[in-house]
Amino acid sequence: MSLDDYRQEIDRIDREIIRLLQERQGFAEKIGEAKKAAGAGFYAPAREEALLAKLEGIAPESLPKPAVRAIYREIISLSIGRQMEHPVAYLGPEGTYTQQAALKNFGSSVPLKALRTIPDVFAAVERGEAAYGVIPIENSTEGAVVHSLDMLAESELKIVAQVYLNIDHCLVGHGPLAAVKKVLSKDIALAQCRSWLQRNLPEAELIETDSTASAVRRAAEENGVAAVASAIAATLYDVPVLAEAIQDKRDNITRFLVVGLKPNPPSDVCAEKTSLVLSLKHEPGTLQRALEPLSKHGLNLTRIESRPNRRKVWEYLFFIDFIGHWETPEVQAAVAELRESCDLVKWLGSYPNV
């Protein structure tokens, strides 16, 4: 076959792919109509994860699993996006890592809406102005995002999914490096680059902003100002990258949560994680007693985080994650025992453990 013959074959295959995509979309819309008639949600994180994992499993070695996942993420996104009446809110402005997490989870066909603060994201979902919200919850080197913990404790929204994102920070600004007098970014982003900034810009003033992207916007307008942010944000706002990969640890990962009005039902297609917040009674050994039911009922504790209770001085809330769904018998048995040692046991959500 000639080069032109190969190209004609690719054109033929592409036409067939488009035809099959259109056919698939038609069936997806029928499923969406059936879900709507039954009062079921159009977004099913466990079902999506099971489908993506299955497709990765049947893909031949010549098709890398991440590529298969990315392609079908966009195919699924097209179906979901056409069913959504409201956008997905995220911590903005455009160009933040939270936007990247939202795109990784929902794909580019789902409408997104940037909001200024984490409480704004929660409020938009609570009022029905956004279908879901995406927020950062913890970083692998700097720990919890306290504003997100506080909002989870106070809100009735439920966690429905989690997203892990590799974080590569850049120093962004109109150089040269020696001219930088101020470095702006989100508090947790500055902390992730603390050692690099001390070595390379020891005299620069570090200033916290609402987000990494808002820092880039200021760096675009002010001389002597640089921002810690992503290369994507630098490109979006047309600001030069002065240094790449400035995070202190190369394996720098941030975990994000997707929150919504309705909780996920139990799934039989993938493992699930449950998040709770506890308030303990003022008695010796209460934390130890509170955690014993998890072990007793075979529940694997994966995370525990303490946070001051904003409603009671010198009292603390404990945020815990463990494997299992809230509605399963073993979890309900453990929760019944937890209530004996706790003033508060609040379910924050159950979601795919991926």
C-alpha positions as CSV (number, residue, x, y, z in Angstrom):
1,M,0.0,0.0,0.0
2,S,1.1,3.6,-0.7
3,L,1.2,6.4,1.7
4,D,-2.0,7.8,0.2
5,D,-3.6,4.3,0.7
6,Y,-2.7,4.3,4.4
7,R,-4.2,7.8,4.8
8,Q,-7.4,6.8,3.1
9,E,-7.7,3.8,5.5
10,I,-7.2,6.1,8.4
11,D,-9.9,8.4,7.0
12,R,-12.3,5.5,6.7
13,I,-11.6,4.4,10.3
14,D,-12.1,7.9,11.5
15,R,-15.5,8.1,9.8
16,E,-16.5,4.8,11.4
17,I,-15.3,6.0,14.9
18,I,-17.4,9.2,14.5
19,R,-20.4,7.1,13.4
20,L,-20.0,4.8,16.5
21,L,-19.5,7.8,18.8
22,Q,-22.8,9.2,17.5
23,E,-24.5,5.9,18.1
24,R,-23.1,5.6,21.6
25,Q,-24.2,9.1,22.4
26,G,-27.7,8.2,21.4
27,F,-27.9,5.3,23.8
28,A,-26.3,7.5,26.5
29,E,-29.0,10.1,26.1
30,K,-31.7,7.4,26.4
31,I,-30.0,6.2,29.7
32,G,-30.0,9.8,30.9
33,E,-33.8,10.1,30.1
34,A,-34.5,6.9,32.0
35,K,-32.4,8.1,35.0
36,K,-34.3,11.4,35.0
37,A,-37.7,9.7,34.9
38,A,-36.6,7.5,37.8
39,G,-35.3,10.5,39.8
40,A,-31.7,9.1,39.7
41,G,-28.7,11.3,39.4
42,F,-26.9,11.6,36.0
43,Y,-23.4,11.5,37.6
44,A,-22.5,8.1,39.0
45,P,-18.8,8.2,40.0
46,A,-18.6,4.5,41.0
47,R,-20.2,3.4,37.7
48,E,-17.8,5.6,35.7
49,E,-14.7,4.3,37.6
50,A,-15.8,0.7,37.0
51,L,-16.3,1.4,33.3
52,L,-12.9,3.2,32.9
53,A,-11.1,0.4,34.8
54,K,-12.8,-2.2,32.6
55,L,-11.7,-0.4,29.4
56,E,-8.2,-0.1,30.7
57,G,-8.2,-3.8,31.3
58,I,-9.4,-4.9,27.9
59,A,-7.1,-2.4,26.0
60,P,-4.1,-4.1,24.2
61,E,-0.6,-3.2,25.2
62,S,-0.2,-1.0,22.2
63,L,-2.8,1.4,23.7
64,P,-1.4,2.8,27.0
65,K,-3.9,2.7,29.8
66,P,-3.7,6.4,30.7
67,A,-4.5,7.2,27.0
68,V,-7.5,4.9,27.0
69,R,-8.8,6.5,30.3
70,A,-8.3,10.0,28.9
71,I,-10.1,9.3,25.7
72,Y,-13.1,7.7,27.4
73,R,-13.1,10.4,30.1
74,E,-13.9,12.8,27.3
75,I,-16.5,10.5,25.7
76,I,-18.3,10.2,29.1
77,S,-17.9,14.0,29.6
78,L,-19.9,14.6,26.4
79,S,-22.8,12.5,27.7
80,I,-22.8,14.1,31.2
81,G,-22.4,17.6,29.9
82,R,-25.5,17.4,27.7
83,Q,-27.5,16.3,30.7
84,M,-26.4,19.0,33.2
85,E,-28.6,22.0,33.8
86,H,-26.0,23.7,36.0
87,P,-22.2,24.0,35.9
88,V,-19.6,22.4,38.2
89,A,-18.2,25.1,40.6
90,Y,-14.5,25.2,41.5
91,L,-12.0,27.4,43.4
92,G,-11.0,29.9,40.8
93,P,-10.1,31.9,38.9
94,E,-9.4,30.1,35.7
95,G,-6.0,28.4,35.7
96,T,-6.0,27.0,39.2
97,Y,-5.0,23.5,40.1
98,T,-8.6,23.0,41.3
99,Q,-9.8,23.7,37.7
100,Q,-7.3,21.1,36.5
101,A,-8.7,18.6,39.0
102,A,-12.3,19.4,37.9
103,L,-11.3,18.8,34.2
104,K,-9.5,15.5,35.2
105,N,-12.7,14.3,36.9
106,F,-15.4,15.6,34.7
107,G,-13.7,16.2,31.3
108,S,-13.9,19.3,29.0
109,S,-17.5,18.9,27.9
110,V,-18.9,19.6,31.4
111,P,-19.5,23.3,32.0
112,L,-17.4,24.8,34.8
113,K,-17.8,27.9,36.9
114,A,-14.9,29.6,38.7
115,L,-15.6,31.0,42.2
116,R,-13.4,33.1,44.4
117,T,-13.4,31.2,47.7
118,I,-14.1,27.7,49.0
119,P,-17.2,28.9,50.9
120,D,-18.5,30.4,47.6
121,V,-18.2,26.9,46.1
122,F,-20.2,25.3,48.9
123,A,-22.8,28.1,48.7
124,A,-23.3,27.7,45.0
125,V,-24.0,23.9,45.3
126,E,-26.2,24.4,48.3
127,R,-28.3,27.0,46.5
128,G,-28.6,24.8,43.4
129,E,-26.6,27.2,41.2
130,A,-24.0,24.5,40.7
131,A,-24.5,20.8,40.2
132,Y,-21.3,19.9,42.1
133,G,-18.3,21.7,43.6
134,V,-14.6,20.8,43.5
135,I,-12.4,21.8,46.4
136,P,-8.8,21.0,47.5
137,I,-8.7,19.0,50.8
138,E,-5.1,18.0,51.4
139,N,-1.5,18.0,50.0
140,S,1.0,15.2,50.4
141,T,3.7,17.4,51.9
142,E,1.8,20.3,53.6
143,G,-1.3,18.5,54.9
144,A,-4.9,19.6,55.2
145,V,-6.6,22.6,53.6
146,V,-8.3,23.9,56.7
147,H,-10.9,26.0,55.0
148,S,-12.2,22.9,53.2
149,L,-12.3,21.0,56.5
150,D,-14.3,23.8,58.2
151,M,-16.8,23.9,55.4
152,L,-17.3,20.1,55.4
153,A,-18.0,20.2,59.1
154,E,-20.6,22.9,58.8
155,S,-22.3,22.0,55.4
156,E,-24.8,19.4,54.7
157,L,-23.2,18.7,51.3
158,K,-21.9,15.2,50.7
159,I,-18.5,14.1,49.2
160,V,-19.2,12.1,46.1
161,A,-15.8,11.7,44.5
162,Q,-12.1,12.3,45.1
163,V,-9.4,13.4,42.6
164,Y,-5.6,13.1,42.9
165,L,-3.5,15.6,41.0
166,N,0.3,15.8,40.6
167,I,1.4,19.3,41.4
168,D,4.3,20.9,39.5
169,H,4.9,24.4,40.6
170,C,6.6,27.1,38.5
171,L,7.8,30.6,39.3
172,V,6.0,32.9,37.0
173,G,6.6,36.5,36.3
174,H,8.3,39.2,34.2
175,G,12.0,38.6,35.1
176,P,14.8,38.5,35.5
177,L,14.9,36.4,38.7
178,A,17.1,38.9,40.5
179,A,14.4,41.6,40.0
180,V,11.7,39.7,41.9
181,K,10.9,41.5,45.2
182,K,7.6,39.8,46.0
183,V,6.3,36.2,45.5
184,L,2.6,35.6,45.6
185,S,0.5,32.5,45.8
186,K,-2.0,30.4,47.8
187,D,-0.6,29.7,51.3
188,I,-0.2,26.0,50.8
189,A,1.5,26.5,47.4
190,L,4.1,28.8,49.0
191,A,4.7,26.3,51.7
192,Q,5.3,23.5,49.2
193,C,8.1,25.6,47.7
194,R,9.5,27.0,51.0
195,S,13.1,25.7,50.6
196,W,13.5,26.6,47.0
197,L,12.3,30.2,47.7
198,Q,14.6,30.5,50.6
199,R,17.6,29.4,48.5
200,N,16.8,31.4,45.4
201,L,14.9,34.4,46.6
202,P,15.9,34.9,50.3
203,E,15.0,38.6,50.3
204,A,11.7,38.3,48.5
205,E,8.5,39.0,50.5
206,L,6.1,36.1,50.4
207,I,2.4,37.2,50.1
208,E,-0.6,34.9,50.3
209,T,-3.5,35.2,47.8
210,D,-6.8,33.5,47.3
211,S,-5.5,31.2,44.6
212,T,-2.4,30.4,42.5
213,A,-4.2,31.8,39.4
214,S,-5.0,35.1,41.0
215,A,-1.3,35.4,41.9
216,V,-0.4,35.0,38.3
217,R,-2.8,37.7,37.2
218,R,-1.1,40.1,39.6
219,A,2.3,39.0,38.4
220,A,1.2,39.8,34.9
221,E,0.5,43.4,35.9
222,E,3.1,44.4,38.4
223,N,6.9,44.7,38.0
224,G,9.1,42.9,40.6
225,V,6.2,40.4,41.4
226,A,6.3,36.7,40.7
227,A,3.8,34.0,41.4
228,V,4.0,30.3,42.3
229,A,1.6,28.5,40.0
230,S,1.2,26.0,37.2
231,A,2.6,26.2,33.7
232,I,-1.0,26.1,32.4
233,A,-1.8,29.3,34.4
234,A,1.4,31.0,33.0
235,T,0.3,30.2,29.5
236,L,-3.3,31.2,30.1
237,Y,-2.3,34.7,31.3
238,D,0.7,35.0,29.0
239,V,3.3,35.4,31.7
240,P,6.8,33.9,31.3
241,V,8.0,31.0,33.4
242,L,11.1,32.0,35.3
243,A,11.8,28.5,36.9
244,E,10.1,25.1,36.6
245,A,9.5,22.3,39.1
246,I,10.3,24.5,42.2
247,Q,8.3,22.4,44.7
248,D,10.5,21.0,47.5
249,K,9.4,17.4,46.9
250,R,9.0,15.9,43.4
251,D,6.2,13.5,44.5
252,N,3.9,16.5,45.3
253,I,0.3,15.4,45.1
254,T,-2.9,17.2,46.1
255,R,-6.2,15.5,46.8
256,F,-9.4,17.2,45.8
257,L,-13.0,16.4,46.7
258,V,-16.2,16.6,44.6
259,V,-19.2,17.7,46.8
260,G,-22.9,17.5,45.9
261,L,-26.4,17.7,47.4
262,K,-27.1,13.9,47.3
263,P,-24.9,11.1,48.6
264,N,-23.8,8.1,46.6
265,P,-25.7,4.9,47.1
266,P,-23.5,1.8,47.9
267,S,-21.7,0.3,44.9
268,D,-21.0,-3.3,44.0
269,V,-18.6,-2.4,41.2
270,C,-15.7,-0.7,43.1
271,A,-14.2,-0.2,46.5
272,E,-15.5,2.8,48.5
273,K,-14.2,5.2,51.1
274,T,-16.2,6.9,53.8
275,S,-15.4,10.2,55.5
276,L,-16.7,11.2,59.0
277,V,-16.2,14.1,61.4
278,L,-16.3,13.3,65.1
279,S,-16.5,15.5,68.2
280,L,-15.3,13.5,71.3
281,K,-16.5,13.6,74.8
282,H,-14.2,15.2,77.4
283,E,-13.2,11.9,79.1
284,P,-9.8,10.1,79.3
285,G,-9.1,7.7,76.4
286,T,-12.1,8.8,74.3
287,L,-10.0,9.0,71.1
288,Q,-8.7,5.5,71.6
289,R,-12.2,4.2,72.4
290,A,-13.7,6.0,69.4
291,L,-11.3,4.3,67.0
292,E,-11.6,0.8,68.4
293,P,-15.0,0.0,66.7
294,L,-13.3,0.6,63.3
295,S,-10.8,-2.1,64.0
296,K,-13.3,-4.4,65.6
297,H,-15.6,-4.4,62.5
298,G,-12.7,-4.8,60.1
299,L,-12.6,-1.2,58.7
300,N,-9.3,0.1,57.5
301,L,-8.6,3.6,58.8
302,T,-6.8,5.6,56.1
303,R,-6.7,9.1,57.5
304,I,-7.2,11.1,60.7
305,E,-7.0,14.8,61.0
306,S,-7.8,17.1,64.0
307,R,-9.1,20.7,63.6
308,P,-10.3,23.2,66.2
309,N,-14.0,23.4,66.6
310,R,-15.0,26.9,65.4
311,R,-18.1,26.8,67.5
312,K,-16.6,25.7,70.8
313,V,-13.3,27.1,72.2
314,W,-10.6,24.5,73.1
315,E,-12.6,21.7,71.5
316,Y,-11.5,19.7,68.5
317,L,-13.1,17.9,65.6
318,F,-11.6,14.7,64.2
319,F,-11.9,14.0,60.5
320,I,-11.5,10.3,59.6
321,D,-11.5,8.3,56.4
322,F,-11.9,4.5,56.2
323,I,-12.6,1.9,53.5
324,G,-16.3,1.0,53.2
325,H,-19.7,2.6,52.5
326,W,-21.8,4.3,55.2
327,E,-24.8,2.1,54.5
328,T,-23.1,-1.3,54.8
329,P,-23.9,-3.3,58.0
330,E,-20.3,-3.3,59.3
331,V,-20.0,0.5,59.0
332,Q,-23.4,1.0,60.7
333,A,-22.4,-1.3,63.5
334,A,-19.2,0.6,64.0
335,V,-21.0,3.9,63.9
336,A,-23.5,2.8,66.6
337,E,-20.5,2.1,68.9
338,L,-18.8,5.4,67.9
339,R,-21.8,7.3,69.1
340,E,-21.2,6.0,72.6
341,S,-17.8,7.8,72.8
342,C,-18.6,10.9,70.6
343,D,-20.9,13.9,71.0
344,L,-21.0,14.2,67.2
345,V,-20.8,11.6,64.4
346,K,-21.4,13.3,61.1
347,W,-21.3,11.4,57.8
348,L,-19.5,13.5,55.2
349,G,-19.9,11.1,52.3
350,S,-19.0,7.8,50.7
351,Y,-17.3,7.7,47.3
352,P,-15.0,5.5,45.0
353,N,-11.6,4.8,46.6
354,V,-9.5,5.7,43.5
